[in-house]
Amino acid sequence: MTILDTERWAKQVFTGRWQPAGGTPAEVVEPATGQLLGHVGRATPADIDTACAKAAAAQRAWEDTPFEERAAVLRRAGQLFTDHAEEVVGWLVREAGSIRPKAEIEARTAANECFEAAGLPSHPAGSLLPAADGRLSFSRRVAAGVVGVIAPFNFPLILSIRAVAPALALGNSVVLKPDTRTAVCGGLVLAAIFEAAGVPEGVFQVLPGDADAGAALVANEHTRVIAFTGSTAAGRKVGEAAAAHLKRAHLELGGNNAIIVLPDADIAAAASAGAWGSFLHQGQICMAAGRHLVHESIADDYVAALAEKARTLPVGDPNTAEVALGPIIDAKQRDGIHRLVTESVAAGAELVAGGEYDGLFYRPTVLDRVRPDTPAFRQEIFGPVAPVLRFSTVDEAVEIARDTEYGLSLSVLSADAMQAWEVAKRIPSGLVHVNDQTVGDHAHIPFGGVKASGNGGRVGGAEANLEAFTETQWVTIQGPIQQYPF
């Protein structure tokens, strides 16, 4: 039995039931082949407003549902993700262009996010406070209300479920707007799973849509929290719009993450870590290693090892072959990657490997002899490109690594882990990995960046999720009515 029967969701959105939307249906396209896989509903701003009103009407009863029942729904959802993992993986491969191991990570993480969130309803939700006058005084966490989630195309399932699951577990209703390019694996699969898990009608809704639908979700009077994952440029607009309505926006944005290779590092291991960090999922990851800072004494060997990996990694259709890299999501994204590569070479960078594409398949690329102002080093690439800059001293490496508007993930590689940690402590970053590459996430860890990469760890782990999706309320209770002098 399938969980994503095409006949159920074709040209539909999910509002607690499957129904058409007001916009022209969006095509579901396999980027590797260009094949049309179907159509999904495309929500208009009016559809978003209707969904938010429905979510607000359903939210209070869901929050009042006994915590054991909310936890049970999340556990069932996690088990459904596990039971239907093969089907979910298939959609991630075909619709998102994921290689199979990456898709399997997403499906497994989605289940774990649900299992982790199932513990939140029974988590301590307040504090008993001192009260000098004998009254009972305490604080408690209450659901924020309606949570709007806007998710991107690159890790569509993880970047949706990591906000959806804890928000639901804590008694909120949720309206999810996935990217239309990955509306099935990043949206409708969640609708089907949570419908089967028993979420009441209206509590969770999925409406794929364009930027105008996202703007409507942010502006709607019923949404109190916005969880957005996407580019820094778009995130700034979301943050500004949310602030105008005095609502919280949790922003997980772009990154241009440094991997620093100190002179005593094992070159073969470092090149392996660097290749994975730059080339996984075609580099379409906010945590991807976009800047390789390598000590000049080992740079020649490091570049040679990294370039050899780039030349030999297989690129192709992940649905029909065992490949290391699949397709870029669309031509616009591919062209942006190639522009940065060609501009960098024109500015003096040495093209050591790659720099070519066939359709949406972009070869893993290594650029050597880059400078701090080289376009592919300075800007977030979001593609399979590894720019290598050579440094002379640790202080120089730290200064260059700090010289960016971003602060998401950082890697430092060394034979001396404590020395690497001392270097890492000098560089602002939301995530730090000593002797590992820059890409990593788990359901139970607080995730988020600093500076232009976002506004901190707002998802992952009980503390971060409680902060993200609840409000703190102060309550006092006493027997007789308090007497006052007038």
C-alpha positions in Angstrom: 0.0 0.0 0.0 1.4 3.4 -0.9 1.1 6.5 1.2 1.4 8.9 -1.8 -1.2 7.6 -4.2 -1.0 10.0 -7.1 -4.7 10.0 -7.6 -5.3 11.5 -4.2 -3.0 14.5 -4.5 -3.0 15.3 -8.2 -3.6 19.0 -8.6 -4.6 19.2 -4.9 -3.5 20.9 -1.7 -4.1 19.6 1.7 -6.3 21.5 4.2 -7.2 18.6 6.3 -8.8 17.2 3.2 -7.5 17.0 -0.4 -8.9 19.8 -2.5 -8.0 22.1 -5.5 -6.4 25.4 -5.0 -7.0 28.7 -6.7 -3.8 28.9 -8.6 -2.7 27.1 -11.8 -1.4 23.7 -10.8 2.4 23.4 -10.6 4.3 20.8 -12.6 6.2 18.1 -10.8 9.3 17.6 -12.8 12.2 15.1 -12.5 15.3 17.3 -12.9 17.5 14.4 -14.0 15.3 13.7 -17.1 12.9 16.6 -17.5 10.0 14.0 -17.2 6.7 15.3 -16.0 5.7 13.3 -12.9 2.4 15.0 -12.2 0.9 18.2 -11.0 0.2 19.6 -7.5 -2.1 22.4 -6.5 -0.7 25.9 -6.3 -2.1 28.0 -3.5 -3.0 31.7 -3.9 -2.8 34.3 -1.1 -6.6 33.8 -0.7 -6.1 30.0 -0.2 -3.4 30.8 2.5 -5.7 33.1 4.3 -8.5 30.6 4.3 -6.1 27.9 5.6 -4.8 30.1 8.4 -8.3 30.9 9.6 -9.1 27.2 9.6 -5.9 26.4 11.5 -6.7 29.0 14.1 -10.2 27.5 14.6 -8.7 24.0 15.1 -5.7 24.9 17.2 -7.3 25.4 20.7 -8.9 21.9 20.7 -5.6 20.4 19.6 -3.7 22.1 22.3 -6.3 20.9 24.8 -5.9 17.3 23.6 -4.3 15.2 26.3 -0.6 15.2 25.9 -0.5 11.5 25.7 -2.6 11.6 22.6 -0.5 14.3 20.9 2.6 12.2 21.6 0.9 9.1 20.2 0.2 11.0 16.9 3.8 11.9 16.6 4.9 8.4 17.3 2.5 7.0 14.7 3.9 9.6 12.2 7.4 8.5 12.9 6.5 4.8 12.4 4.7 5.7 9.1 7.8 7.4 7.8 9.7 4.2 8.7 7.2 1.9 7.1 7.0 3.9 3.9 10.7 4.9 3.7 11.2 3.3 0.4 8.4 5.2 -1.2 9.6 8.5 0.4 13.1 7.8 -0.8 11.9 7.3 -4.3 10.2 10.7 -4.4 13.3 12.4 -3.0 15.5 10.8 -5.7 13.2 11.7 -8.6 11.7 15.0 -7.6 14.7 16.6 -5.6 17.5 14.9 -7.6 18.9 13.3 -4.5 21.3 10.4 -4.6 19.9 7.5 -2.7 22.1 7.7 0.4 21.1 11.4 0.9 17.4 10.5 0.4 17.7 7.7 2.9 19.2 10.1 5.4 16.2 12.4 4.9 13.6 9.7 5.3 15.4 8.4 8.5 15.7 11.8 9.9 12.0 12.6 9.3 11.1 9.6 11.4 13.6 10.6 14.1 12.2 14.1 14.1 8.8 12.7 14.9 10.0 10.4 17.6 12.0 13.2 19.2 9.1 15.5 19.1 6.8 12.9 20.7 8.7 13.5 23.9 7.9 17.2 23.9 4.2 17.0 25.1 5.4 15.4 28.4 8.4 17.7 28.8 8.2 20.0 32.0 6.4 23.1 30.8 6.9 25.7 33.5 8.4 26.7 36.8 7.0 27.3 40.3 7.9 30.8 41.3 8.3 32.3 44.8 5.4 34.4 46.1 5.7 36.4 49.3 1.9 36.9 49.8 1.0 33.2 49.8 -0.5 33.0 46.4 0.4 30.3 43.9 2.7 31.8 41.3 4.1 29.9 38.3 5.1 30.3 34.7 4.0 27.9 32.0 4.6 27.3 28.4 1.6 27.6 26.1 1.3 26.9 22.4 2.1 30.0 20.2 -1.0 29.3 18.1 -0.7 29.0 14.3 2.9 28.4 13.0 3.7 29.1 9.4 6.5 27.0 7.9 8.2 28.0 4.6 10.6 25.3 3.4 13.1 25.2 0.5 13.9 22.6 -2.2 17.3 21.3 -1.3 16.6 19.1 1.8 12.8 19.4 1.4 11.7 16.7 3.8 14.1 17.5 6.7 13.7 21.3 6.4 9.9 20.9 6.6 9.6 18.2 9.3 12.1 19.7 11.7 9.6 22.6 12.3 6.4 20.8 11.7 6.8 18.0 14.1 7.8 20.0 17.2 5.3 22.7 16.5 2.5 20.1 16.3 3.7 18.2 19.4 3.5 21.4 21.5 -0.1 22.1 20.6 0.2 24.5 17.7 -1.5 24.2 14.3 0.7 24.4 11.3 0.4 25.7 7.8 3.3 24.5 5.6 4.2 26.1 2.3 6.8 24.0 0.5 8.7 25.0 -2.6 6.7 24.1 -5.7 9.8 22.4 -7.2 9.7 19.8 -4.4 6.1 20.0 -3.3 5.6 16.2 -3.1 8.7 15.1 -1.1 8.8 18.3 0.9 5.1 18.8 1.5 2.4 16.4 0.4 4.3 13.4 1.9 3.9 15.1 5.3 0.2 15.7 4.6 -0.3 12.1 3.8 1.7 10.9 6.8 0.1 13.1 9.4 -3.4 12.5 8.0 -2.8 8.8 8.4 -1.4 9.4 11.9 -4.6 11.0 13.0 -4.0 14.7 13.1 -7.4 16.4 13.3 -8.7 18.3 10.3 -7.3 21.8 10.0 -4.5 21.3 12.5 -1.9 20.6 9.8 -2.3 21.9 6.2 0.1 21.9 3.2 -0.3 24.5 0.5 2.5 24.6 -2.1 2.8 28.1 -3.6 5.0 30.9 -4.9 6.4 33.9 -3.2 3.0 35.6 -2.9 1.7 32.7 -1.0 4.7 32.9 1.4 4.1 36.6 1.9 0.5 36.0 2.7 1.5 33.3 5.3 3.8 35.8 7.0 1.3 38.6 7.0 -1.8 36.6 8.0 -3.3 37.8 11.3 -3.5 34.2 12.6 0.1 33.2 12.3 2.1 34.0 15.3 5.4 32.3 14.5 7.1 31.9 11.1 9.8 29.2 10.6 11.6 30.0 7.4 14.5 28.2 5.7 16.0 29.7 2.6 18.4 32.3 1.2 19.6 35.2 3.2 18.1 37.7 0.8 14.7 36.1 1.1 15.1 35.7 4.8 15.7 39.4 5.3 12.4 40.1 3.6 10.6 37.5 5.7 12.1 38.9 8.9 11.2 42.5 8.0 7.6 41.5 7.1 7.2 39.5 10.3 8.6 42.3 12.4 6.0 44.7 10.9 3.3 42.4 12.3 5.1 41.9 15.7 5.5 38.2 15.2 8.5 36.0 15.7 10.4 34.7 12.7 12.9 31.9 13.1 15.3 32.2 10.2 17.7 29.5 9.0 19.5 31.2 6.1 22.5 30.8 3.8 26.1 30.0 4.6 29.6 30.3 3.0 31.2 27.8 5.3 35.0 27.4 5.8 36.9 24.2 6.1 40.3 25.0 7.5 43.1 22.5 6.9 46.0 23.0 9.3 49.5 21.9 8.2 49.6 18.8 10.3 46.3 17.4 9.0 46.2 14.0 7.2 45.9 15.1 3.6 44.0 12.1 2.3 41.4 12.3 5.1 41.1 16.0 4.8 40.5 15.8 1.0 37.8 13.2 1.6 36.1 15.4 4.2 36.4 18.4 1.9 35.0 16.5 -1.1 32.0 15.4 0.9 31.4 18.8 2.4 31.5 20.5 -1.1 29.9 17.9 -3.4 27.2 16.2 -1.4 23.8 16.8 -3.0 25.6 18.8 -5.7 26.6 21.4 -3.1 23.0 22.5 -2.7 23.2 22.6 1.1 23.4 25.7 3.3 26.1 23.9 5.3 28.3 23.0 2.3 32.0 23.7 2.5 32.2 26.7 0.2 35.7 27.9 1.3 38.7 25.6 1.6 41.5 27.4 3.6 44.6 25.2 3.3 48.0 25.8 4.7 50.5 26.5 1.9 52.9 23.7 3.0 50.3 21.0 2.1 48.1 22.9 -0.4 49.6 21.3 -3.6 48.9 17.8 -2.3 45.5 18.7 -0.9 44.4 20.2 -4.2 45.7 17.2 -6.2 43.8 14.8 -3.9 40.6 16.9 -4.0 40.8 17.3 -7.8 41.3 13.5 -8.3 38.1 12.9 -6.4 36.3 15.5 -8.4 37.4 13.9 -11.7 36.4 10.4 -10.7 33.1 10.9 -8.9 30.2 9.7 -11.1 27.5 12.2 -12.1 24.2 11.1 -13.5 20.6 10.2 -12.9 20.3 8.9 -9.3 17.1 7.0 -10.2 18.8 4.8 -12.8 22.4 4.6 -11.7 24.6 4.5 -8.7 26.1 8.0 -8.8 27.8 10.4 -6.4 26.1 13.5 -7.7 22.7 14.0 -9.3 21.2 17.0 -11.1 21.1 20.6 -10.1 17.5 21.5 -9.3 16.9 23.7 -12.4 18.6 25.7 -15.1 18.5 28.9 -13.2 20.4 27.4 -10.3 22.9 25.8 -12.7 23.5 29.0 -14.6 24.2 30.8 -11.3 26.8 28.2 -10.4 28.5 28.4 -13.8 28.5 32.2 -13.7 30.5 32.2 -10.4 32.9 29.6 -11.7 33.6 31.5 -15.0 33.9 34.9 -13.2 36.3 33.3 -10.8 38.5 31.9 -13.5 38.4 35.3 -15.3 39.5 36.9 -12.0 42.6 34.6 -11.8 41.5 31.4 -10.1 42.9 28.2 -11.6 40.4 25.6 -12.8 41.8 22.3 -11.7 38.8 20.1 -12.2 35.2 20.4 -13.4 33.7 23.7 -14.5 31.5 21.8 -17.1 28.0 20.6 -17.3 25.7 18.5 -19.4 22.1 19.6 -19.0 21.5 19.9 -15.3 24.5 17.7 -14.4 27.3 19.9 -13.2 30.7 18.3 -12.7 32.3 18.6 -9.3 34.7 21.5 -9.6 37.9 22.5 -7.9 39.3 26.0 -8.1 42.8 26.7 -6.8 44.8 29.9 -6.2 41.7 31.9 -5.2 41.8 35.1 -3.2 39.5 36.4 -0.6 37.7 38.6 -3.2 37.3 35.7 -5.8 33.6 35.5 -6.6 33.3 31.8 -5.9 35.1 32.2 -2.5 33.2 35.4 -1.5 29.7 34.4 -2.4 27.5 31.4 -1.5 27.7 29.1 -4.5 25.0 26.5 -3.7 26.7 24.1 -6.2 29.4 21.5 -6.3 32.4 23.8 -6.3 35.4 23.7 -3.9 37.4 27.0 -4.0 40.9 26.6 -2.4 42.7 29.5 -0.8 46.2 29.0 0.6 47.3 30.6 3.9 50.6 31.1 5.6 49.7 31.5 9.3 46.9 30.5 11.6 46.1 34.1 12.3 45.8 34.8 8.6 43.4 31.8 8.2 41.3 33.0 11.1 41.1 36.5 9.7 40.0 35.2 6.3 37.5 32.8 7.8 35.9 35.6 9.9 35.7 37.9 6.9 32.2 36.9 5.7 28.7 38.0 6.4 27.7 34.4 7.2 28.2 32.3 10.3 26.5 28.9 9.9 29.0 26.0 9.9 32.8 25.7 10.4 35.3 22.8 10.1 38.9 22.7 11.3 41.1 19.7 10.5 44.3 18.9 12.4 46.3 16.1 13.9 45.9 18.1 17.2 42.2 18.3 18.0 42.7 20.7 20.8 44.7 23.0 18.6 41.9 22.9 16.0 39.4 23.8 18.7 41.4 26.8 19.8 41.3 28.0 16.2 37.6 27.3 15.9 36.8 29.3 19.0 38.1 32.4 17.3 35.6 32.3 14.4 31.8 33.1 14.9 29.7 30.1 13.8 26.5 28.4 14.8 27.9 25.0 14.2 31.5 23.9 14.8 33.1 20.5 13.7 36.6 19.6 14.7 38.0 17.0 12.4 34.9 16.6 10.4 33.4 18.4 7.4 30.8 21.2 7.6 27.5 19.2 6.9 25.7 17.7 9.8 22.4 17.7 11.5 20.4 15.6 14.0 16.9 15.7 15.4 18.0 16.4 18.9 20.6 19.1 18.4 20.0 22.9 18.4 20.5 24.1 14.8 21.0 27.6 13.5 23.5 30.2 12.4 24.7 33.6 13.4 25.2 36.8 11.5 23.6 36.6 8.0 23.1 32.9 8.4 20.1 33.4 10.7 19.0 34.2 14.2 20.4 31.3 16.2 19.5 27.7 17.1 15.8 27.8 16.9 15.0 24.1 16.0 16.3 20.9 17.4 16.3 19.7 21.0 13.7 20.3 23.7 15.1 23.7 24.8 15.2 25.2 21.4 11.8 23.9 20.3 10.1 25.1 23.5 11.6 28.5 22.9 10.6 28.5 19.2 7.0 27.3 19.3 5.6 28.3 22.7 4.9 31.5 24.7 5.7 31.9 28.4 2.7 32.8 30.5 2.8 34.0 34.2 -0.1 32.8 36.4 -1.1 33.6 40.0 -3.8 31.9 41.9 -5.1 32.7 45.4 -8.2 31.9 47.5 -10.1 35.0 48.3 -10.1 38.0 46.0 -7.2 40.3 46.8 -8.2 43.5 48.7 -6.9 46.9 47.7 -7.1 50.3 49.3 -9.5 51.7 46.7 
